[in-house]
Amino acid sequence: MRYQEAADYLGIAKGTLANWVSLRIGPRSIKIGSMRLFRQEDLDRFIEEKLFETERFEKRRRRQRGRGALVLTCPYPDLFLFFVMALALAVFLFTSVVSFQ
């Protein structure tokens, strides 16, 4: 495939593919004369490598995001909320009684 066909196959712009090839981060290709050609197998392999890198990056990001987080689970969230509100009311009443004396 030529540049435009390969770029369409990958779903990217032709210029992006040209930049990747010049930076040597794109799919394997061969230059014959002034033409650069891409094999479909190489494009498929490039897609698979990018998917693998993306999945690995996402796993690492999820793992880092969860560090240090404390997650509390409560079997009865309504009851927990009731007790928290009752405690807040008790603290409010206690501080208001103490402040009037």
Residue pairs with C-beta under 8 A, 6 or more apart in sequence:
1 9
1 37
1 38
1 39
1 40
1 43
2 35
2 36
2 37
2 38
3 14
3 17
3 18
3 36
3 38
4 14
5 38
6 17
6 27
6 29
6 38
6 43
7 13
7 14
7 16
7 17
9 40
9 43
10 17
10 27
10 43
10 46
10 47
17 26
19 26
20 26
20 27
21 27
21 29
21 36
26 46
27 38
27 42
27 43
27 45
27 46
28 38
28 39
28 42
28 45
28 46
29 36
29 37
29 38
29 42
30 36
30 37
31 37
74 80
